[in-house]
Amino acid sequence: MNYEHLFSRDAGAFRPSAIRAFAKYMNDPNVISFAGGSPNPETFPAEEIGAIAERVVRERRQVALQYGPTRGLPRLCSFIAQKFGSSPEEVIVTTGSQQALDLVAHTLLDPGDTVLVELPTYIGGTSSFHARSAQLAGVEQDDDGIVPESLAAVAARTRPKLLYVIPNFQNPSGRLMTQERRARVLEIARAFDFIVIEDDPYGELVYVENADTTPVKSRDEDGRVIYLGSFSKVLAPGLRCGFIVAPPAIASRLEIAKQAADLCSGMLDQSIVDEFCASGALRPQIDKVRAFYRGKRATLLSSLAEHFTGRATWTDAAGGLFTFVTLAPEVDTAANVERAVANGVAYIPGAPFFVDGSGKNTMRLTFAKETDERMRVGVAKLASVFA
Ligand SMILES: Cc1ncc(COP(=O)(O)O)c(C=O)c1O
């Protein structure tokens, strides 16, 4: 049977993730992988999660194993609201922040609406917007984050409904947007009357002193910013626990969209995260995660300095999980992936992160997965691939 005529128009606009195709290289022990995007399982507080899970299933089955409120467990919503100085009416717990992206896209976008995204940007974000048949327009980024002049120019040309930004240690670039730029983003959003989606799964993963990660949301005076957070990188992504902090009038629409999507996020997951946070264990856990990645980041950066100085530039990854490497303009990183894998090293080519088709000479490297020793060997291998 032919099904094509049965698929919706939106389904016709679905785009498979261009980087999932590289997943097959990530678990081959013979390949040193800078290609992953996942946190390292050694950072997962498995013992604590196990003990809490056992307790909540035994003692709170009427909550942990039952349907719950669409907005999320009230105590968890309050914990999140308190952290952001917002009210619980602004908070919705989601099935990962990926669901938040989908709910926001579903609730705010009509087919053909324009969404502005950074060059480069997170592919899961662009897939959510494509899935609602939106038009995507790219805005330049430099080491200070999104470039205000480019943002204003593209906004004037495209009259967007939304801007999607990842100001803290962006996936894929690892860059931190300066506070001046954040203020400019809001000014431009006001001038052109669009909403800002601030996606922030990496804000707690900081490895340097003086990195100012204060969210754009904290400057939001007229209710223009929808903030997305996640427990995936500080606890474990398998818990699928993210959240939205949005102006109440938007939050109540998102709540209805979520009713249709899944009634409520997993109550066992939420119960575990809730207990973890309420017990005061989150802060020390974040400190452990930072300490775990800090040394790995240093190893990757120093190996790059040893092998690529003068041949490439890379971002300083003051936080998050990635550094983004730019090679000479004539290099095509996608064309070299198979040769690199044959040489025992994998990376993610940068082009899929650019909605304008640029970025062919870039690649994303993560320091999350490999040991220091393997990273040193891996960077030497990369250097020979791009010699
Ligand atoms: C920028 C960004 N947003 C959202 C997500 C999705 O995270 P979650 O596990 O909370 O759905 C990721 C995951 O890597 C990400 O990098």
The ligand as a Gaussian input file, in Angstrom:
#p B3LYP/6-31G(d) Opt

LIG

0 1
 C       20.391000      22.707000      23.297000
 C       19.606000      21.506000      23.695000
 N       18.296000      21.642000      23.936000
 C       17.543000      20.602000      24.301000
 C       18.086000      19.342000      24.442000
 C       17.173000      18.208000      24.836000
 O       17.413000      17.847000      26.148000
 P       16.378000      17.002000      27.015000
 O       17.093000      15.764000      27.398000
 O       16.061000      17.864000      28.201000
 O       15.173000      16.739000      26.188000
 C       19.447000      19.137000      24.193000
 C       20.030000      17.797000      24.299000
 O       21.168000      17.552000      24.022000
 C       20.226000      20.263000      23.813000
 O       21.521000      20.138000      23.546000

